[in-house]
């Protein structure tokens, strides 16, 4: 993390490292974890497709770059009016 932070011009690495363990940061991380658990997001990327007002469905990906499955899910969602 230090190397990544140091690669960003103007970023205060010491502040970044100090802030990562601060209560607001850990509180926000816990909230993100809970949201992921509630939405059954278990991997990255997780793509959910659906129409507004409907429960979205997770797209089964064969790889992180599987655009064909995403395109098919979008086509299916649009065609099921």
VENKA-V147079 format. One record per backbone hydrogen bond with DSSP energy under -0.5 kcal/mol. NH is the residue of the N-H (numbers start at 1). CO is the residue of the C=O. Records with the same first field share a line. If there is no record, write none. Layout:
NH->CO ; CO
//
This chain:
5->1
6->2
7->3
8->5
9->7
11->8
13->11
16->12
17->13
18->14
19->15
20->16
21->18
22->19
25->22
26->22
27->23
28->24
29->25
30->26
31->27
32->28
33->29
34->30
35->31
36->32
37->33
38->34
39->35
40->37
41->36
42->40
48->46
49->57
54->51
56->54
57->49
59->47
60->58
61->59
66->63
67->65
70->66
71->67
72->68
73->69
74->70
75->71
76->72
77->73
78->74
79->75
80->76
81->79
//
